[in-house]
Amino acid sequence: MSGERGENTADAPARAARADDPPTRTAQGAQRRTGPRVAAAVASVVLFAAVGVVLAVTTPWNPLPGHVPGGHTAPDPALDFTPAQIERSRAFDAALAPPAYAGLLVGLALVLVLGLTPLGSRFLNRATARLPWWPLRVAAAALALTAVVRLVGLPFDAWSESVLHRYGLSTQPWPSWLTDQLKSLGVTWVIWTVALALLYLLMRRFPRWWWAGAAAGGFLLVVGASFVYPVAVEPLFNKFHSLPAGPLRSELLAMAERDGVPVTDVLVADASRRTTALNAYVSGFGSTRRIVVYDTLLKSAPPEQVESIVAHELGHADNDDVLHGTLIGALAVSGGICLLYLLLTSPRLRRRAGVDGGGLADARSAALVLALVTVAVQVGAPVQNLVSRHIEARADAHSLDLTRDPATFVSMQRELSVRNISDLRPDPVEYVLWRTHPAGPQRIAMARDWARMHGAAEPPPLNRR
């Protein structure tokens, strides 16, 4: 009897343990599934909050601080542009709007259909099924997606290009234009292939925690791409040469020295083989930073106007706007990758996309990734444009502070607006969706405010009706 009791007593914990095994394993499995999701959600909130705080603190919401005697000047195109110029601007914008809106809507519809229905996974399955090695399948999926998106968008791009031809802004022959489209497709494919290959590699190695490595890798990838872009991508589309020695080059370099911006060269881009538009820009940071002016600007603008626009670009360099924007963008990408993990691990979303039967690293899910990234970019664009407009306004103020010549600034902005057929009265929706710079009348109004603040002669209206 005692031996029997002893046997039963010894077996009781074992039986209890065996009885508890299924729920214990279930609880542990649930914890293993929910733990990374909770961590990814927290990381996403923290990263996006950090982006919001940085933008709120560092964006120059008032690019021209201080009291303006008599109050701020109201932007008014009629002060500096003729009725014919205003009407030409309106007509040009009206001609460009249909292909822009149609291309946006059709492009979004395409990526959403591919990503959020089984059509995308079936399409990619046919494109990748015969490739034995997963990196090749990823590269093929990236090529298939980028090619079909570019192909569907090509008619709308060609429509826009025809408008530019009609208004005399484009000088590029159609074969050259198509070559540029192929180059752009190639760059897009390389970027997507690298990003997807690294993403799927982490998914394979760290199925539950890949988002942490991908967030860090995404940050580094954005920074690295911004750093090499001026020397790796820009030369694919334009040829560059140093601004020839002469009074203009000497004055520009002397102005940069006065500004405390280390500039050893000013580059000229052969933009005239594509366009008649006037422009200048700064790209890269550190050893790849460059200030570039279009050859169209040098051919048509007097030296003082070139100095005014280069002073604007020096404002970007002085404030490290490219590096600052790159770091904020990289931080947003990191937060987006954490959010991407939550969406890609949603059983309902994966069923909707037709990829619930494969693992996370299945190349067929690339269409779902593209759709989610495209939506994220479109949602973030208005915020990015808002911040960009204020940064551009700060660079305008920097140009005025450096040159002390508001009259030349106003004449330059008018020339830019007329030659580029800029929208003088932007539609509110277009302003939010696409406008990265203040409108010409807004920039001119700031120059008049600056003149009154600094006791300089206020530039008179330029409209000579």
LOROKE-870941 format. One record per residue (C-alpha): residue in one letter; z, x, y. Coordinates in steps of 0.2 Angstrom, whole numbers, padded with zeros to 4 digits, always signed. Layout:
residues N
aZXY;...
END
This chain:
residues 465
m+0000+0000+0000;s+0005+0014+0012;g-0011+0023+0008;e-0021+0008+0011;r-0013+0005+0027;g-0016+0023+0032;e-0035+0021+0027;n-0037+0006+0038;t-0027+0013+0052;a-0038+0029+0052;d-0054+0018+0051;a-0049+0006+0065;p-0053+0018+0080;a-0070+0023+0071;r-0075+0005+0069;a-0069+0002+0087;a-0080+0016+0093;r-0095+0011+0083;a-0093-0007+0090;d-0092+0000+0108;d-0107+0011+0106;p-0121-0001+0111;p-0113-0007+0127;t-0107+0010+0131;r-0124+0017+0129;t-0131+0003+0139;a-0119+0006+0153;q-0123+0024+0153;g-0142+0021+0153;a-0140+0009+0167;q-0130+0022+0177;r-0143+0035+0173;r-0156+0024+0180;t-0147+0017+0195;g-0139+0034+0200;p-0155+0043+0206;r-0161+0026+0214;v-0145+0025+0224;a-0146+0043+0229;a-0164+0042+0234;a-0161+0026+0245;v-0146+0035+0254;a-0157+0050+0257;s-0171+0039+0264;v-0160+0030+0276;v-0152+0047+0281;l-0168+0055+0284;f-0176+0041+0294;a-0161+0039+0304;a-0162+0057+0308;v-0180+0055+0313;g-0175+0040+0324;v-0161+0050+0333;v-0172+0065+0336;l-0185+0055+0343;a-0173+0045+0354;v-0165+0061+0361;t-0180+0073+0363;t-0194+0061+0368;p-0197+0063+0387;w-0195+0044+0391;n-0196+0048+0409;p-0208+0063+0411;l-0207+0063+0429;p-0188+0062+0433;g-0182+0059+0451;h-0183+0048+0465;v-0201+0043+0471;p-0201+0040+0490;g-0209+0023+0492;g-0208+0018+0474;h-0219+0022+0459;t-0238+0020+0461;a-0245+0006+0451;p-0260+0011+0441;d-0276+0003+0448;p-0293+0008+0442;a-0301+0001+0457;l-0294+0014+0468;d-0303+0029+0460;f-0317+0021+0450;t-0332+0011+0456;p-0335-0007+0449;a-0350+0000+0439;q-0339+0014+0431;i-0326+0001+0427;e-0339-0011+0419;r-0346+0003+0409;s-0329+0008+0402;r-0326-0011+0397;a-0343-0012+0389;f-0341+0004+0379;d-0324-0001+0373;a-0331-0018+0368;a-0345-0010+0358;l-0333+0002+0349;a-0320-0012+0345;p-0329-0021+0331;p-0332-0006+0320;a-0315+0001+0323;y-0306-0016+0319;a-0318-0019+0304;g-0316-0002+0297;l-0297-0003+0298;l-0296-0020+0290;v-0309-0016+0276;g-0301+0001+0273;l-0283-0007+0271;a-0290-0021+0260;l-0298-0008+0249;v-0283+0003+0246;l-0272-0012+0244;v-0283-0020+0231;l-0285-0003+0222;g-0266+0001+0223;l-0258-0016+0220;t-0269-0024+0207;p-0275-0017+0190;l-0292-0013+0197;g-0286+0003+0203;s-0279+0009+0187;r-0294+0004+0177;f-0306+0013+0189;l-0295+0029+0188;n-0294+0027+0169;r-0313+0027+0168;a-0314+0042+0180;t-0301+0053+0171;a-0300+0047+0153;r-0311+0061+0145;l-0302+0075+0154;p-0289+0083+0142;w-0278+0092+0155;w-0267+0082+0166;p-0270+0093+0182;l-0289+0090+0180;r-0285+0071+0178;v-0276+0072+0194;a-0290+0081+0203;a-0302+0069+0197;a-0292+0054+0202;a-0290+0061+0220;l-0309+0064+0221;a-0313+0047+0215;l-0301+0039+0227;t-0305+0049+0242;a-0324+0047+0239;v-0324+0028+0237;v-0313+0026+0252;r-0324+0037+0262;l-0340+0028+0255;v-0334+0011+0260;g-0329+0017+0277;l-0345+0026+0280;p-0355+0011+0287;f-0341+0008+0300;d-0341+0026+0305;a-0360+0026+0307;w-0359+0011+0317;s-0347+0019+0329;e-0357+0035+0329;s-0372+0024+0334;v-0362+0017+0349;l-0358+0035+0354;h-0377+0040+0353;r-0382+0024+0363;y-0369+0029+0377;g-0374+0047+0377;l-0358+0054+0371;s-0364+0060+0354;t-0378+0073+0354;q-0377+0076+0335;p-0392+0073+0323;w-0388+0062+0309;p-0390+0075+0295;s-0377+0086+0304;w-0366+0071+0306;l-0367+0067+0287;t-0363+0086+0284;d-0347+0084+0294;q-0343+0068+0284;l-0344+0078+0268;k-0334+0092+0275;s-0321+0080+0280;l-0321+0072+0263;g-0319+0090+0255;v-0304+0093+0266;t-0296+0076+0262;w-0299+0079+0243;v-0291+0096+0243;i-0275+0090+0253;w-0273+0075+0241;t-0276+0085+0225;v-0263+0098+0230;a-0251+0084+0235;l-0253+0074+0220;a-0253+0089+0208;l-0236+0095+0215;l-0229+0077+0215;y-0234+0074+0197;l-0228+0091+0191;l-0211+0087+0198;m-0212+0070+0190;r-0215+0078+0173;r-0202+0091+0174;f-0188+0081+0183;p-0192+0062+0178;r-0176+0055+0187;w-0174+0067+0201;w-0191+0072+0206;w-0190+0064+0223;a-0177+0077+0229;g-0189+0092+0225;a-0204+0082+0231;a-0195+0078+0248;a-0192+0097+0251;g-0209+0101+0245;g-0217+0088+0256;f-0208+0095+0271;l-0214+0112+0268;l-0232+0106+0264;v-0233+0097+0281;v-0227+0113+0290;g-0238+0124+0281;a-0253+0113+0284;s-0250+0112+0302;f-0248+0131+0303;v-0264+0135+0294;y-0275+0121+0301;p-0282+0131+0316;v-0288+0145+0305;a-0292+0136+0289;v-0299+0119+0294;e-0305+0120+0313;p-0318+0134+0309;l-0326+0122+0296;f-0332+0111+0311;n-0334+0122+0326;k-0337+0140+0330;f-0325+0148+0342;h-0327+0163+0354;s-0316+0171+0367;l-0318+0165+0385;p-0329+0179+0392;a-0321+0191+0404;g-0322+0186+0422;p-0312+0178+0436;l-0308+0162+0426;r-0302+0171+0411;s-0291+0182+0422;e-0284+0167+0432;l-0280+0157+0416;l-0271+0172+0407;a-0262+0175+0424;m-0256+0157+0425;a-0250+0158+0407;e-0240+0173+0411;r-0232+0165+0426;d-0228+0150+0415;g-0219+0161+0403;v-0231+0156+0389;p-0237+0171+0378;v-0256+0168+0377;t-0267+0183+0373;d-0283+0173+0372;v-0292+0157+0377;l-0305+0151+0365;v-0321+0141+0368;a-0327+0128+0355;d-0346+0125+0353;a-0342+0106+0356;s-0359+0103+0365;r-0368+0103+0348;r-0359+0086+0345;t-0354+0078+0361;t-0355+0078+0380;a-0337+0074+0381;l-0324+0085+0390;n-0309+0091+0382;a-0296+0105+0378;y-0282+0106+0366;v-0268+0117+0359;s-0266+0118+0340;g-0255+0128+0328;f-0239+0137+0331;g-0232+0154+0330;s-0246+0167+0326;t-0259+0153+0324;r-0256+0144+0340;r-0272+0143+0351;i-0278+0135+0367;v-0296+0129+0365;v-0307+0122+0379;y-0324+0114+0375;d-0339+0123+0381;t-0344+0106+0389;l-0329+0108+0401;l-0334+0125+0406;k-0352+0120+0409;s-0348+0105+0421;a-0331+0108+0429;p-0327+0119+0443;p-0314+0133+0440;e-0299+0124+0448;q-0302+0109+0437;v-0302+0120+0421;e-0286+0128+0427;s-0278+0110+0429;i-0282+0105+0412;v-0277+0122+0404;a-0261+0120+0413;h-0258+0104+0404;e-0261+0113+0387;l-0249+0126+0393;g-0236+0112+0395;h-0238+0108+0376;a-0236+0126+0372;d-0221+0129+0383;n-0212+0114+0375;d-0218+0119+0357;d-0225+0101+0356;v-0235+0105+0340;l-0221+0113+0331;h-0209+0099+0337;g-0221+0086+0331;t-0224+0095+0315;l-0205+0096+0311;i-0202+0078+0315;g-0217+0073+0304;a-0211+0083+0290;l-0194+0075+0291;a-0202+0058+0291;v-0213+0063+0276;s-0197+0068+0267;g-0189+0051+0270;g-0205+0043+0265;i-0205+0052+0248;c-0188+0046+0244;l-0194+0028+0248;l-0209+0031+0237;y-0198+0035+0223;l-0189+0018+0224;l-0206+0009+0225;l-0214+0019+0211;t-0199+0016+0199;s-0200-0003+0203;p-0205-0012+0186;r-0212-0027+0196;l-0223-0016+0207;r-0229-0005+0192;r-0234-0021+0183;r-0243-0027+0198;a-0253-0011+0199;g-0257-0011+0180;v-0248+0006+0177;d-0232-0001+0168;g-0238+0005+0152;g-0239+0024+0157;g-0226+0036+0163;l-0223+0040+0182;a-0235+0055+0181;d-0249+0045+0174;a-0264+0049+0185;r-0269+0031+0185;s-0254+0028+0197;a-0263+0038+0211;a-0271+0022+0218;l-0253+0015+0220;v-0248+0031+0228;l-0263+0030+0240;a-0259+0012+0245;l-0241+0015+0248;v-0245+0030+0259;t-0258+0021+0268;v-0247+0007+0273;a-0233+0019+0278;v-0245+0029+0289;q-0251+0013+0297;v-0234+0006+0300;g-0228+0023+0308;a-0244+0025+0319;p-0238+0014+0334;v-0222+0024+0335;q-0231+0040+0334;n-0243+0035+0347;l-0229+0029+0359;v-0220+0046+0357;s-0237+0055+0360;r-0241+0046+0376;h-0224+0051+0383;i-0227+0069+0378;e-0244+0069+0385;a-0237+0063+0402;r-0224+0077+0401;a-0238+0089+0399;d-0247+0081+0414;a-0231+0084+0425;h-0230+0102+0419;s-0248+0104+0425;l-0244+0098+0442;d-0228+0109+0443;l-0238+0124+0438;t-0254+0122+0449;r-0245+0113+0463;d-0262+0104+0466;p-0262+0085+0464;a-0279+0083+0472;t-0287+0093+0459;f-0277+0085+0445;v-0283+0068+0451;s-0301+0073+0452;m-0300+0081+0435;q-0293+0065+0427;r-0306+0055+0436;e-0320+0066+0429;l-0313+0066+0411;s-0312+0047+0412;v-0330+0045+0418;r-0338+0058+0407;n-0328+0052+0391;i-0330+0034+0396;s-0312+0032+0393;d-0304+0014+0393;l-0298+0011+0410;r-0289-0005+0406;p-0284-0003+0388;d-0281-0019+0377;p-0263-0020+0372;v-0267-0021+0354;e-0278-0006+0355;y-0266+0003+0366;v-0252+0001+0352;l-0264+0005+0337;w-0274+0020+0343;r-0270+0026+0361;t-0261+0044+0360;h-0264+0047+0379;p-0260+0038+0395;a-0275+0029+0402;g-0283+0038+0416;p-0277+0027+0430;q-0259+0030+0424;r-0261+0049+0424;i-0268+0048+0442;a-0254+0037+0448;m-0241+0050+0441;a-0250+0063+0451;r-0248+0053+0467;d-0230+0050+0463;w-0228+0069+0460;a-0236+0072+0477;r-0224+0061+0486;m-0209+0068+0477;h-0214+0086+0482;g-0219+0083+0500;a-0237+0087+0496;a-0252+0078+0503;e-0255+0062+0492;p-0273+0062+0485;p-0283+0048+0493;p-0292+0035+0483;l-0308+0043+0476;n-0318+0027+0475;r-0332+0029+0487;r-0339+0011+0487;
END
